[in-house]
Structure formats: C-alpha cells, structure tokens
Amino acid sequence: MTSVAYAGLWIFIFAIPWERLVVLPGLSIVTRVTGGLALVLTVLAIVVSGRVRRWRVFHTAALLFVLWTGFAVWMLELPTVPQKYYTFVQLFLVLWMIWELTSTPKRQRGLMAAYVFGCTVPAIATILLYIRHAGMLKRFSAGGADANSLGMTLALAVPIAWYLSLTTPSRLHRWVFRAFLPLGMFATALTGSRGAMIALMVALLIVPITMSLSPGRLAAAIALICVSGALVIAYVPETIVERLSTTGSSVESLSLGGRFMLWKAGMHAFAYRPMMGYGVGAFKRAITPELGEQALVAHNSFISVLVEEGIVGLVLYLTMFLSVFFSVLRFHGLERRFALLLMATLTVTMLPLTWEDQKAVWFIMATLIAMSPFRYAGVRAVSQAPRVLVPPTRPRVVART
C-alpha cells in the first residue's frame, strides 16, 4: 500500500512544474487532483501499516507556522479566509506525505527525478512557443505562466538533474538527466527573467564543485556546458539579451524592477504591526496607503512573511529554513555539496519573488530533510558502536625435551 501511495505522490511532484498548463478559471486542477489522490493513499497506507514516523524540528516549525497564520486570520477578523492560507495547509500536508513515504534514498531520488521530468514539460512547451511566435513576443512562458516563476522553477531543477546524473547506475538515465541542462538553460533564458538567470548561474556551480570525475566524464561535462551556452547565445532573441544585460544597472540604481520601492513600503507598514502582521495575503493591502495604485505583492519571500505574519511568523518560517540548512551541514561528500548548492539556489529564487507559498520551495526543503537521517546515520552508528575489548593472549610456551 505504501508503494501505491508513493506512486500517487510521485505523480503529484511531477505535475508541480507544469500545473499552469492545465487550469480551470482560478484553479490548478492537475495538482489538486493528484495531490488529493496522494493524500488519500498516504492516509490509507499509514492506517494499514499502523506506523507514523517521528517528526523533526522542521515539521514542528512548519505546523506552528500554519497554525499561526490561521490564528492571525482569526485575531484580525478578516472578512474572508484568504486562499493563501489554504495553500499553506496543503503545503504542510505535502511535507508530511514526503516524510512518511520517502523512507529510503531511492525514493528520495525518485521524487527528485519526478521534479526534473516535470520541468521538462514547460521547458519544451516554452521552446515550442518561441518557435511559433519568435517575432511576436518579447518574453516566452508556456501556458501564460509568470515568466519569472517559470524561470526560477527551471533553475532549481538544474542542480537536481546534475546530482541525479552522478548517482544513477544507469548510463541511459545518466544522459537523460544531463540532457536537461541545455534544455533548462535555453528555456530559462527565453523567459527573460533576470532573477532566474542569476539563480541559474548559481545552480550551474554544481558542475565545478562536483568535478571529481574521470577524464572522459569531465570532458563530456565541459562539452555539455559549452553546447548549452552556445544554444543560448545563438538562439535567444536580442530583446531578451538586452533585458538581461540591464541587471547590473538595475542593481546599481536600487530599482530592481521596482522591487526596492515595495520593500521600503513594506518595512514602513511592518513598523505599525510588528508582532501580528496584517494577515496572510495582505501585503498589497498593507502598503496601499503609501503607494496607492503602485502597490503590488512583496516580490521578496521573507519580507512578505514579515509584513503578513509579523515577527512570530518570520521566526517560525526561518526556523524551517535553518533546520534544513543545519541538517544539510551534517551531510558528507557529494550529498553535502549538492544540498548546500541547492539551498543557495533556493535562497536566490526567494529573494526577488513572493515564493513563500510555492510548492517547489516546500518540496525541496521537505526532500532535503527526508535525506538527512540517511546521510549521517551511518557515521553516527560507527561513532557510537560499542567497543569490544579482546583480552591479550599469552604466548604459548612449548616444553623442550
């Protein structure tokens, strides 16, 4: 039964990157259906087995964060419960399912593969959109999804794909995962997202920091990166190149695409309600008195949590984040380098976007936490193994006649 539930969870993770391609008005129907099915199967599997895994600090902090957001909604007496709160509840259930069902490294890598395969769908769809409408659009994003979010989603898959290519025993699978690098790089560039390109540059560091390869594999890796860069340079439209080239000037002028203005207004609003905040999903309403019609969402995950959930909410959210980080520090070898690089990429994606309620963010944190018991349990077992004292043997004396 657990295997069936895991299959349902695998399909849900596979659907996350392309959920926007199949939607009803205001509803991502694919992840709703697959997520609901996975939840039902997980509950049945737990009932049949009669076992529940012990939580880590990460899971406790996540539950407290969700409870706090609901408590704030009740205390602030909001007229309606925001949809964002229900999203947080659903995301916590995803964390719980991943923890209960990924009890082996093989299953953890299986969910990572599901995410990479899922990212292949919007990447190919974005490239096909570019082929059909190359001269009509300035930026390309499959299914009308936000180009910045799509670019970040694809950038996160790059280090995961490379890690899987190094750990899979199958030569075919190895090259399938490596093939995602040029595909993901090209599709990310087509989105025209400056933040996504920065995240992609961080993600690509996974290649040099894991370069303990044989000469043949090293040459293949270098060739793969060169081909990927050549594709981007040769085929990305000039309008996108010009937009990406303004990243430095945008940072120097502190405009950041208008984000600095939003962050400044958010900090002003936070000063009036530092503890409770304004309620989940209320960032735009909180800064409207200062910015008027220019008010938008935070475009920074941590500032968004601070203004909406107050200091208490931010502390709980950062506890989730830091518990993952400190667990990763206890990894060893390839897994440690991969996990730290993935955490760095994740942080970069969250800085320019309101991504605290994105499925990809919670999936990555939950997967890294699921990896932690297995990555240092062996070292702990060796260090704590009882020593067996063997009494010294006396030399045998043979009598001479």
N, C-alpha and C positions, 0 to 999 in steps of 0.2 A: 504493500500500500504506500510505503514511503517513496518508492521509486515512481509510482504513478503521480504522487503529489509533486515530486521533484520535476517530472516532465511538464506538469502544468506551470510550475514556477519558471522553468526554462523558456517556455513559450512566452510568458509574460515579459521576461527580461529581453527576449528577442524583439518584442513589439515596442519596447520603450523608444528607441531612436526614430521609428517611423510612425508613431501613433498619430501624428498630424496629417498623414497621407490619407487616412480613412477616418473622417469625422462626420458627426451629425452637428446641427447648429448648437455650438457651445458645449459639445460633448465629444471626448475622445473615446469612441465606442470600443476600439480594439483593446486598449489596456483595461477598460472597465470590465469587459467580458472575460479576458484572460486572467486578470487579477482576481476577480470574484471566483472563477473556477479554481485557481490555485489555492485560494484561501479555504474553500470548502474541502478540497482534497487534503490540505495540510491538517485541518482540524480532524478529519476522519482518520488520517494516519496517526495522529497523536492519541486519539481515543483507542485505536486498535492496539498500538504499542504500549500505551499506558505510561509513557515516559516524556518528561519535559526537561530540556537542557537548562542548566543553571546560567543565569544571566551574568553579563559583565557590567562594569561601570557604564559603559557606552549605552547599553539598553535601558538601564535605570534612568540615566540622564535624558534619553530620548522620550521615555514615558513621562517624566516630570515636565519636560518642555511642552509636550502636547497637552498635559493637564493644565499647565499654567496658561497656555493660550486660551483654552476653554474657560478657565476661571476668570481671565481678563475680559473675555466677551460677556460673561455674566455680570461681573462687577461694573463694567462700563455701561451696561444696559443698552447694548447696541440693538437697533430695531430688528435686524435680521442677523442670523449667523452667517458670516462670510464663507464663501465656497473654499477659500484658502484654508480655513480651519479643518474642513472635511478632508482636504488634501493631506494635511499633516497627520490626521488619524489614519488615512490609508497608507501613508508612507511608513508610519510606525508598524503597521501590520506587515508591510513588505520586509522591514528589518527583522521582525520576528520570524517570518517564514524562512528567510535566508539563514538565520541562525539555527533553526530547527532542522532544516533539510540538507544543508551543506556540511555534513559531518565528516567529510573526507576531502583531502586535497584534490582528488579527481573531480568531485562535484563542484568544488570552488572554481577550478579551471574551466569546467563545463559552462558555468554561468558567465564567466568572462568571455568565453567563445560565443555564447548567445548574444552578448552585447556587441561584440565585433561584427558578427554576421548581421545583426540588426542594423548597425551603422552602414553596412554595405548597401542596404536598400535605399536610403535617402541620398547616399553619395552617388550612386548610379543614376537615380532619378534627377539629381541636380545637374549632373553632366549631360543627361539627355535634354533637360530644359535648356541648357546652354547651347547645345547643338541645334535645337529648333528655333531658339529666339536670341541668337548671339547678338544681333544688331538692334534689338528692341528693348532690352533690359540692361540696366546698369549693374545690378546685383542679382544673383541667382540663388534661389532656395526652393527646394522641392515642396510641393503641396501648399505653398503660401505660408510656410512656417517662418518664424522670425529668423532672419539670416544670421544674426549674432548668436542666437541659441543653437542653431544648427551647426555653425562653425565650431562652437565650443564642444558640442556633443561629439563631433567627429575628432576633434583634437584629443579628447580624453581616450578615444579608442586606440590611438597610435601606440602609446607605451604598452597597453594591454596586448595588442596584436604582436608586438615585438617580443614581449615576455612569453607569450604562448608559443611563438615560433622557436624559442630556445628550450622550451620544456616539453614539447610534444615529441613522442618517439617516432611518429610517422613522418616520413620525408614529404609525402604529399601535403599533409596538414601544415608542415613547416613552411612550404612555399605558398600555400593558400593564405596564411597569416601574414607572411612577408609582403604578399601582393597588395595587402590593404594599405601599405604605406604610400605608394604613389597614388593610389585611388583616393585615400583620405586627404592627402596633401593637396591634390588638384581640386577636389570638391570644396575643401576648406577655403582655398584661395578664391574660388568662384563666388563664395558668399560675400566677399568684400569686407569681412569683419576684421577690423584692426586688432581688437582684443583677441580674436580667435587665432590670428597669425602669431601674436606674442605667445599665446598658450601653446601653439603648435611648435614654436621654436624651443620652448621648454620641454615639450613632450619628446622631441627628437633627440634630446640629450640622452635618452635611454640607450641609444645605439653606442656612443663612445664609452659610456660608463659600464657597459657590459661587453666590452671588446675582448674578453678572454676567449677568443675563437681560434680555430685552426686557420692556417693561411688561406685555404680555399673559401671557408665561410666568411673570413674577413674581407676578401676580395669581392665576394658576392654582395656583402652588406654595403660596401662602399659603392659598388656599381648600382645597387638599388637606389641609394640616396641620390646619386648623380642623375640617374634616369628620372627620378621623381622631380628633382629641381629643374631639369631640362623641360619636362612637361609643363611645369608651372610657368616658366619663363616664356616658352614658345606659344602657349595657347591661352593664357589668361588675358582678357581684354585690357586695353590700355586704360580705360576708365577705372577699372578696379585697381590697376597698378598705381595710378595717380592717387586714388583714395588711400591706398595702403601707405604710400610714401608720405602722407601728411601726419603719420602717427607721431613722429618726433616733434613737429611743430605744435601739435595738439597738446602734447605733454608739457612742452616748454611754456605755452601760454596759459596753462592750468584750465583750459576749457574742457578737454577730454570729452568732446562731443556734447557739451552742455551738462555733463555729469557733476562737475565741481560745484556748479550753482545749486543743484539738487542736494548734494551732500551738505553744503553750507546751510541751506534752509532746514534740512533735516536735523542738524545739530542744534539749531536755534529752537526748533519745535521740541526736541528732546529735553531741553532745559526746563520746560514748563511741566513735563510729566516724566521725570526720570525713572521712577520705580515701576509704575504700572504700564506706561506707554499709552498709545492711542488705540490699541486693539489690532488684532490680526487683519492684514489687508488695508490698513488705514493710513499708510504713509502719504499717499497723494492728498487725502483729506487734511492731514496734519500740516502740510506745507502750503496748502492753498491760500491761507490768509497772507502769506508772504509773497508767493509767486503768482497767484491768480491763475490765469489760463495756461501759464507755462508750467504748472505743477504736473509732474509725472511720477512714476514709480521710482524707487531709490536708485536703481542701477548700481547697487552695491549690496551684497547679501548681508553683510554684518551690520551696516548702518540701517538697513531695512529692519532687521531683527531688533536693533537697539531702539529705534523710534516706535515700532509697533508693539513690542513686548517688554520694553523697558530694560533696566539693568538686570533684573532677575532672569528674564528670558534670554538675554545675551549670555549671561554666565552659564546657564544650562546648555545653550547651543554650543558655546565654546568648550564646555566640558565634554560634549560628544566628540567634537573635532579633536581636542587634545588627547582624549583617551585613545583615539585611533592612532594619533601620532606617537604616543609613548609605547603603544603596543608594537607599532612598526619598528621602533628603535631596538626592540628585542629580537627582531628577525636576524638572520645571518646570510651572508653570501649574496647570491643573485636576488633572492626574495627581498632582502633589505634594500638593495639599490633600486630595485623595481618599485617597491612600495613607497619609498621616500620620493622618488621621481614622480610617481602618480599623485601623491599627496601635494607636491609642489604644483603640478599641472592643475589639479583640482582647485587649489587656492587661487591661482591666476584666473581661472574661469569665473570664480565667485566674486572677484573684486569689481569688475565693470558691469555685472548683471545682477538682477534680482533673482537669485537662483537658490535661495534657502529652501524652497519647496519643490525643487526639481527632482524627479525620480532618479536621474543619473547620479546626482550628488549623493543621495541616500544609499543608492545601490553600491557605489564604490566604497563608501565608509563601512557599510554592512559587510561587504565581501572581505575587506582588509581585516576587520575584526574577526570574521569567521576563520581567516587564515591563521590568526595569532596563536591559538592553542597548539597547532601542529608545527609551527616554525621554531618554537623554542622549547617545546615539551621534551624533545629528545635530549637536548643539552641539560635541561633541569633533571631529567631522570638519571643521566650519567653522573651529575654532580652530587645528587642525593642518594646514590646507590650505597648500601651499607658495605663497608669493607670487611672482608673475610680474612681473619688472621690465621695464617698457617704456621704451626709451631715448627721451629727449626729442627731438622733431622740430624741426629748424631752420626758421625762417621762410623761405618761398620768396621769392626776390628776382627781380623781373621787370625786365629792362633796358628803359629808355625810349629811343625813337628820336627 
